[in-house]
Amino acid sequence: MRDVIVIGGGCYGTFYAGQLAKAKQRGRAEYRSVVVVDRDPACRARAELGDAPDRRFVTRDWSAYFADVLGGAAHPQAGEPQDFVVPSPLMPHLMFEWVLTRARERWPDRAIQVTPVPGSLGTPYDRAAPDGTRYVSFADWICPTHCIEPAICPAIGGRRTWEMGDAVRDLTARLRASGEPVFGPALFVCRHHVFGVGTFSVDAVLAGDAIVKTAGGSGEPAAVLVGTISSCHGALNLLRIGAVDPERA
């Protein structure tokens, strides 16, 4: 890893930043710095952990921070260390908000909308939020805190037979087969990295933005299924890109 961006300096962010420090001390992780982003300059993580040569705090709104950091990011060269994001389990769908904002900046004269994700994933938990985000989960029980989603599910004591990425890709294929001009899916997959800390790479976010760019490249109406997921849970959105207006073009 190069830089590890921890979103939020509350109870979750404090735990994750602390675990990363322990992992580095014990030789289980190597990184340049941990960056904790929170709007509160006196957040819990700063109070309990404090600054360190390889830890710093950024007092900013999350969306504004990612607009600056991701806007100038580039794919790493082969073999180079990557930057990673550590999301909070209760955070908004920030990476989708970023690719949505990028789409609106890229095509200011086209209709860019967020619409409900159609179809069924077959998950026990499936709810739509007022902002159009669809929250899905294979768990119909309360998961253990900081679960790393191992092959043997600790909640049921049996083998985990599901994988959210497969379910989302299957749904995308079915929508495409039904005639929907759906690209993707663009998935930001949070996996256990070390000592109970889950991450997804900044490179995956850039790849998702590239899928959106490709989807709108023809000028025809298109949609991209975007998800922030783990093996068991997910937040999904459908980003719709309207056709190019011939007169404006």
Secondary structure as a PSIPRED ss2 file (coil, helix, strand):
# PSIPRED VFORMAT (PSIPRED V4.0)

   1 M C   1.000  0.000  0.000
   2 R C   1.000  0.000  0.000
   3 D E   0.000  0.000  1.000
   4 V E   0.000  0.000  1.000
   5 I E   0.000  0.000  1.000
   6 V E   0.000  0.000  1.000
   7 I E   0.000  0.000  1.000
   8 G C   1.000  0.000  0.000
   9 G C   1.000  0.000  0.000
  10 G C   1.000  0.000  0.000
  11 C H   0.000  1.000  0.000
  12 Y H   0.000  1.000  0.000
  13 G H   0.000  1.000  0.000
  14 T H   0.000  1.000  0.000
  15 F H   0.000  1.000  0.000
  16 Y H   0.000  1.000  0.000
  17 A H   0.000  1.000  0.000
  18 G H   0.000  1.000  0.000
  19 Q H   0.000  1.000  0.000
  20 L H   0.000  1.000  0.000
  21 A H   0.000  1.000  0.000
  22 K H   0.000  1.000  0.000
  23 A H   0.000  1.000  0.000
  24 K H   0.000  1.000  0.000
  25 Q H   0.000  1.000  0.000
  26 R C   1.000  0.000  0.000
  27 G C   1.000  0.000  0.000
  28 R C   1.000  0.000  0.000
  29 A C   1.000  0.000  0.000
  30 E C   1.000  0.000  0.000
  31 Y C   1.000  0.000  0.000
  32 R C   1.000  0.000  0.000
  33 S E   0.000  0.000  1.000
  34 V E   0.000  0.000  1.000
  35 V E   0.000  0.000  1.000
  36 V E   0.000  0.000  1.000
  37 V E   0.000  0.000  1.000
  38 D E   0.000  0.000  1.000
  39 R C   1.000  0.000  0.000
  40 D C   1.000  0.000  0.000
  41 P C   1.000  0.000  0.000
  42 A C   1.000  0.000  0.000
  43 C C   1.000  0.000  0.000
  44 R H   0.000  1.000  0.000
  45 A H   0.000  1.000  0.000
  46 R H   0.000  1.000  0.000
  47 A H   0.000  1.000  0.000
  48 E H   0.000  1.000  0.000
  49 L H   0.000  1.000  0.000
  50 G C   1.000  0.000  0.000
  51 D C   1.000  0.000  0.000
  52 A E   0.000  0.000  1.000
  53 P C   1.000  0.000  0.000
  54 D C   1.000  0.000  0.000
  55 R E   0.000  0.000  1.000
  56 R E   0.000  0.000  1.000
  57 F E   0.000  0.000  1.000
  58 V E   0.000  0.000  1.000
  59 T E   0.000  0.000  1.000
  60 R C   1.000  0.000  0.000
  61 D C   1.000  0.000  0.000
  62 W H   0.000  1.000  0.000
  63 S H   0.000  1.000  0.000
  64 A H   0.000  1.000  0.000
  65 Y H   0.000  1.000  0.000
  66 F H   0.000  1.000  0.000
  67 A H   0.000  1.000  0.000
  68 D H   0.000  1.000  0.000
  69 V H   0.000  1.000  0.000
  70 L H   0.000  1.000  0.000
  71 G H   0.000  1.000  0.000
  72 G C   1.000  0.000  0.000
  73 A C   1.000  0.000  0.000
  74 A C   1.000  0.000  0.000
  75 H C   1.000  0.000  0.000
  76 P C   1.000  0.000  0.000
  77 Q C   1.000  0.000  0.000
  78 A C   1.000  0.000  0.000
  79 G C   1.000  0.000  0.000
  80 E C   1.000  0.000  0.000
  81 P C   1.000  0.000  0.000
  82 Q C   1.000  0.000  0.000
  83 D C   1.000  0.000  0.000
  84 F E   0.000  0.000  1.000
  85 V E   0.000  0.000  1.000
  86 V E   0.000  0.000  1.000
  87 P C   1.000  0.000  0.000
  88 S C   1.000  0.000  0.000
  89 P C   1.000  0.000  0.000
  90 L C   1.000  0.000  0.000
  91 M C   1.000  0.000  0.000
  92 P C   1.000  0.000  0.000
  93 H C   1.000  0.000  0.000
  94 L H   0.000  1.000  0.000
  95 M H   0.000  1.000  0.000
  96 F H   0.000  1.000  0.000
  97 E H   0.000  1.000  0.000
  98 W H   0.000  1.000  0.000
  99 V H   0.000  1.000  0.000
 100 L H   0.000  1.000  0.000
 101 T H   0.000  1.000  0.000
 102 R H   0.000  1.000  0.000
 103 A H   0.000  1.000  0.000
 104 R H   0.000  1.000  0.000
 105 E H   0.000  1.000  0.000
 106 R H   0.000  1.000  0.000
 107 W C   1.000  0.000  0.000
 108 P C   1.000  0.000  0.000
 109 D C   1.000  0.000  0.000
 110 R C   1.000  0.000  0.000
 111 A C   1.000  0.000  0.000
 112 I E   0.000  0.000  1.000
 113 Q E   0.000  0.000  1.000
 114 V E   0.000  0.000  1.000
 115 T E   0.000  0.000  1.000
 116 P C   1.000  0.000  0.000
 117 V C   1.000  0.000  0.000
 118 P C   1.000  0.000  0.000
 119 G C   1.000  0.000  0.000
 120 S C   1.000  0.000  0.000
 121 L C   1.000  0.000  0.000
 122 G C   1.000  0.000  0.000
 123 T C   1.000  0.000  0.000
 124 P C   1.000  0.000  0.000
 125 Y E   0.000  0.000  1.000
 126 D E   0.000  0.000  1.000
 127 R E   0.000  0.000  1.000
 128 A E   0.000  0.000  1.000
 129 A C   1.000  0.000  0.000
 130 P C   1.000  0.000  0.000
 131 D C   1.000  0.000  0.000
 132 G C   1.000  0.000  0.000
 133 T C   1.000  0.000  0.000
 134 R E   0.000  0.000  1.000
 135 Y E   0.000  0.000  1.000
 136 V E   0.000  0.000  1.000
 137 S E   0.000  0.000  1.000
 138 F C   1.000  0.000  0.000
 139 A C   1.000  0.000  0.000
 140 D C   1.000  0.000  0.000
 141 W C   1.000  0.000  0.000
 142 I C   1.000  0.000  0.000
 143 C C   1.000  0.000  0.000
 144 P C   1.000  0.000  0.000
 145 T C   1.000  0.000  0.000
 146 H C   1.000  0.000  0.000
 147 C C   1.000  0.000  0.000
 148 I C   1.000  0.000  0.000
 149 E C   1.000  0.000  0.000
 150 P C   1.000  0.000  0.000
 151 A C   1.000  0.000  0.000
 152 I E   0.000  0.000  1.000
 153 C E   0.000  0.000  1.000
 154 P C   1.000  0.000  0.000
 155 A C   1.000  0.000  0.000
 156 I C   1.000  0.000  0.000
 157 G C   1.000  0.000  0.000
 158 G E   0.000  0.000  1.000
 159 R E   0.000  0.000  1.000
 160 R C   1.000  0.000  0.000
 161 T C   1.000  0.000  0.000
 162 W C   1.000  0.000  0.000
 163 E C   1.000  0.000  0.000
 164 M H   0.000  1.000  0.000
 165 G H   0.000  1.000  0.000
 166 D H   0.000  1.000  0.000
 167 A H   0.000  1.000  0.000
 168 V H   0.000  1.000  0.000
 169 R H   0.000  1.000  0.000
 170 D H   0.000  1.000  0.000
 171 L H   0.000  1.000  0.000
 172 T H   0.000  1.000  0.000
 173 A H   0.000  1.000  0.000
 174 R H   0.000  1.000  0.000
 175 L H   0.000  1.000  0.000
 176 R H   0.000  1.000  0.000
 177 A H   0.000  1.000  0.000
 178 S C   1.000  0.000  0.000
 179 G C   1.000  0.000  0.000
 180 E C   1.000  0.000  0.000
 181 P C   1.000  0.000  0.000
 182 V E   0.000  0.000  1.000
 183 F E   0.000  0.000  1.000
 184 G E   0.000  0.000  1.000
 185 P E   0.000  0.000  1.000
 186 A E   0.000  0.000  1.000
 187 L E   0.000  0.000  1.000
 188 F E   0.000  0.000  1.000
 189 V E   0.000  0.000  1.000
 190 C C   1.000  0.000  0.000
 191 R E   0.000  0.000  1.000
 192 H E   0.000  0.000  1.000
 193 H E   0.000  0.000  1.000
 194 V E   0.000  0.000  1.000
 195 F C   1.000  0.000  0.000
 196 G C   1.000  0.000  0.000
 197 V E   0.000  0.000  1.000
 198 G E   0.000  0.000  1.000
 199 T E   0.000  0.000  1.000
 200 F E   0.000  0.000  1.000
 201 S E   0.000  0.000  1.000
 202 V H   0.000  1.000  0.000
 203 D H   0.000  1.000  0.000
 204 A H   0.000  1.000  0.000
 205 V H   0.000  1.000  0.000
 206 L H   0.000  1.000  0.000
 207 A H   0.000  1.000  0.000
 208 G H   0.000  1.000  0.000
 209 D H   0.000  1.000  0.000
 210 A H   0.000  1.000  0.000
 211 I H   0.000  1.000  0.000
 212 V H   0.000  1.000  0.000
 213 K H   0.000  1.000  0.000
 214 T H   0.000  1.000  0.000
 215 A H   0.000  1.000  0.000
 216 G H   0.000  1.000  0.000
 217 G C   1.000  0.000  0.000
 218 S C   1.000  0.000  0.000
 219 G C   1.000  0.000  0.000
 220 E C   1.000  0.000  0.000
 221 P C   1.000  0.000  0.000
 222 A E   0.000  0.000  1.000
 223 A E   0.000  0.000  1.000
 224 V E   0.000  0.000  1.000
 225 L E   0.000  0.000  1.000
 226 V E   0.000  0.000  1.000
 227 G E   0.000  0.000  1.000
 228 T E   0.000  0.000  1.000
 229 I E   0.000  0.000  1.000
 230 S C   1.000  0.000  0.000
 231 S C   1.000  0.000  0.000
 232 C C   1.000  0.000  0.000
 233 H E   0.000  0.000  1.000
 234 G E   0.000  0.000  1.000
 235 A E   0.000  0.000  1.000
 236 L E   0.000  0.000  1.000
 237 N E   0.000  0.000  1.000
 238 L E   0.000  0.000  1.000
 239 L E   0.000  0.000  1.000
 240 R E   0.000  0.000  1.000
 241 I E   0.000  0.000  1.000
 242 G C   1.000  0.000  0.000
 243 A C   1.000  0.000  0.000
 244 V C   1.000  0.000  0.000
 245 D C   1.000  0.000  0.000
 246 P C   1.000  0.000  0.000
 247 E C   1.000  0.000  0.000
 248 R C   1.000  0.000  0.000
 249 A C   1.000  0.000  0.000
